């Protein structure tokens, strides 16, 4: 074994790959995360420059902060409610065609991103490589934001704004359903 050190490290890459894949799949597997991240892109596209860029950059950055808190074992209350409320709030912002000021829109997205990141960090599989896991969920989040931006660009079409507002209503309604399903006894 000493003569062939690569054998001793044979599973190191597997843990990193598994961590990356777990992290990448996490935002895609949960409807709450998926809706919120697509909604960030839609709202950014609706608001235009500079928020079309700032919101999708702010969300993953603050999500990493939340993940670090979750990995560190720091206790944040009402995480699942915060994640669900993010879907409601972002959907409502789209539905209401709310043109929030830049600083406020960034603050809202940053606030909710911490909840999403914390949930990712808390759910980090024991065997996963935290850096690879974080890279996976950040990459998937960016992809979902880009999907939202692409959807949000339909606002340029004659029927685009009403369609996006209807999508916002649907997102907010699903967020309410998610929230109620988490607070009501199962």
C-alpha positions as CSV (number, residue, x, y, z in Angstrom):
1,X,0.0,0.0,0.0
2,X,2.9,2.3,0.8
3,X,4.3,1.8,-2.7
4,X,1.0,2.7,-4.3
5,X,-0.3,5.7,-2.4
6,X,-3.1,6.3,-5.0
7,X,-4.9,3.2,-3.8
8,X,-5.2,4.6,-0.3
9,X,-6.9,7.7,-1.8
10,X,-9.1,5.9,-4.1
11,X,-12.4,7.0,-2.5
12,X,-11.4,10.7,-2.0
13,X,-12.7,11.7,-5.5
14,X,-15.9,9.7,-5.0
15,X,-16.8,11.7,-1.9
16,X,-16.1,14.9,-3.8
17,X,-18.2,13.8,-6.8
18,X,-21.0,12.5,-4.5
19,X,-20.9,15.7,-2.6
20,X,-21.1,17.7,-5.8
21,X,-23.9,15.6,-7.2
22,X,-25.9,15.7,-3.9
23,X,-25.5,19.5,-3.7
24,X,-26.4,19.9,-7.4
25,X,-29.6,17.8,-7.1
26,X,-30.8,19.3,-3.8
27,X,-32.2,22.6,-5.3
28,X,-33.8,20.6,-8.2
29,X,-35.4,18.0,-5.9
30,X,-37.4,20.4,-3.6
31,X,-40.2,22.3,-5.2
32,X,-39.8,25.1,-2.6
33,X,-36.1,25.7,-3.6
34,X,-36.8,25.3,-7.3
35,X,-39.7,27.8,-7.2
36,X,-37.8,30.4,-5.2
37,X,-34.7,30.2,-7.3
38,X,-36.6,30.5,-10.6
39,X,-38.6,33.4,-9.1
40,X,-35.4,35.3,-8.3
41,X,-34.5,35.1,-12.0
42,X,-38.0,36.1,-13.1
43,X,-38.1,39.0,-10.7
44,X,-34.6,40.2,-11.7
45,X,-35.6,40.0,-15.4
46,X,-38.8,41.9,-14.7
47,X,-36.9,44.6,-12.8
48,X,-34.1,44.9,-15.4
49,X,-30.6,46.2,-15.0
50,X,-28.9,46.2,-12.6
51,X,-31.2,43.7,-10.7
52,X,-31.2,41.2,-13.5
53,X,-27.6,40.6,-12.5
54,X,-27.5,41.6,-8.9
55,X,-30.3,39.3,-7.6
56,X,-28.9,36.1,-9.2
57,X,-25.5,36.9,-7.9
58,X,-26.6,37.9,-4.4
59,X,-28.7,34.8,-3.8
60,X,-25.9,32.2,-4.2
61,X,-23.5,34.3,-2.3
62,X,-25.8,34.7,0.7
63,X,-26.9,31.1,0.3
64,X,-23.3,30.0,1.0
65,X,-23.3,32.2,4.1
66,X,-26.4,30.3,5.3
67,X,-24.9,27.0,4.4
68,X,-21.8,27.8,6.5
69,X,-24.1,28.6,9.4
70,X,-26.0,25.3,8.9
71,X,-22.7,23.2,8.6
72,X,-21.4,25.0,11.7
73,X,-24.4,23.8,13.7
74,X,-25.6,27.4,14.4
75,X,-29.3,27.3,15.2
76,X,-31.6,29.5,13.1
77,X,-35.3,29.4,13.9
78,X,-38.1,28.8,11.4
79,X,-35.9,27.7,8.5
80,X,-38.7,25.8,6.7
81,X,-41.1,28.6,7.2
82,X,-38.5,31.1,5.9
83,X,-37.9,29.0,2.8
84,X,-41.7,28.7,2.2
85,X,-42.2,32.5,2.8
86,X,-39.5,33.2,0.2
87,X,-41.7,31.5,-2.4
88,X,-44.7,33.5,-1.3
89,X,-42.9,36.8,-1.2
90,X,-41.1,36.4,-4.5
91,X,-44.2,35.1,-6.2
92,X,-46.2,38.1,-4.8
93,X,-43.5,40.5,-6.0
94,X,-43.8,39.1,-9.5
95,X,-47.6,39.0,-9.4
96,X,-47.8,42.6,-8.2
97,X,-45.2,43.7,-10.7
98,X,-43.4,45.3,-7.7
99,X,-40.6,47.6,-8.8
100,X,-38.7,47.5,-5.5
101,X,-35.7,49.8,-5.1
102,X,-32.4,48.2,-5.8
103,X,-31.2,48.0,-2.2
104,X,-34.5,46.6,-1.0
105,X,-34.8,44.0,-3.7
106,X,-31.2,42.9,-2.9
107,X,-31.9,42.8,0.8
108,X,-35.0,40.7,0.4
109,X,-33.3,38.2,-1.8
110,X,-30.2,38.1,0.5
111,X,-32.5,37.5,3.5
112,X,-34.3,34.6,2.0
113,X,-31.1,33.2,0.5
114,X,-29.7,32.7,4.0
115,X,-32.7,30.4,4.8
116,X,-32.2,28.4,1.6
117,X,-28.5,28.0,2.2
118,X,-29.0,27.1,5.9
119,X,-31.4,24.3,4.8
120,X,-28.7,23.1,2.3
121,X,-26.0,23.2,4.9
122,X,-28.1,21.4,7.5
123,X,-29.0,18.7,5.1
124,X,-25.4,18.1,4.0
125,X,-24.9,14.4,3.8
126,X,-22.4,13.2,6.4
127,X,-20.2,11.6,3.8
128,X,-20.2,14.5,1.4
129,X,-17.4,16.9,0.8
130,X,-18.8,20.3,2.0
131,X,-16.9,22.3,-0.6
132,X,-18.1,20.0,-3.4
133,X,-21.6,20.0,-2.1
134,X,-21.6,23.8,-1.9
135,X,-20.2,24.1,-5.4
136,X,-23.0,21.7,-6.6
137,X,-25.9,23.6,-5.0
138,X,-24.5,27.0,-6.1
139,X,-24.1,25.8,-9.7
140,X,-27.7,24.4,-9.7
141,X,-29.0,27.6,-8.2
142,X,-27.3,29.7,-10.9
143,X,-28.8,27.5,-13.5
144,X,-32.3,27.9,-12.0
145,X,-31.8,31.7,-11.8
146,X,-30.8,31.6,-15.5
147,X,-34.0,29.7,-16.3
148,X,-36.0,32.3,-14.4
149,X,-34.3,35.1,-16.3
150,X,-35.1,33.4,-19.6
151,X,-38.7,33.1,-18.5
152,X,-38.7,36.6,-17.3
153,X,-37.6,37.9,-20.7
154,X,-41.1,37.1,-22.1
155,X,-42.2,40.4,-20.5
156,X,-40.9,42.0,-23.7
157,X,-43.7,40.3,-25.7
158,X,-47.1,41.9,-25.9
159,X,-48.6,39.1,-23.7
160,X,-45.5,38.7,-21.5
161,X,-46.3,41.0,-18.5
162,X,-49.7,39.4,-17.8
163,X,-48.3,35.9,-18.3
164,X,-45.5,36.6,-15.8
165,X,-47.9,38.2,-13.3
166,X,-50.0,35.0,-13.6
167,X,-46.9,32.9,-13.0
168,X,-46.2,35.0,-9.9
169,X,-49.7,34.3,-8.6
170,X,-49.2,30.6,-9.1
171,X,-45.7,30.7,-7.4
172,X,-47.2,32.6,-4.4
173,X,-50.1,30.2,-4.2
174,X,-47.8,27.3,-4.2
175,X,-45.7,29.0,-1.5
176,X,-48.8,29.4,0.6
177,X,-49.6,25.7,0.1
178,X,-46.0,24.8,1.1
179,X,-46.1,27.0,4.1
180,X,-49.4,25.6,5.3
181,X,-48.3,22.0,4.8
182,X,-45.3,22.7,7.0
183,X,-47.1,24.4,9.9
184,X,-50.1,22.2,10.1
185,X,-49.9,19.0,12.0
186,X,-49.3,16.0,9.7
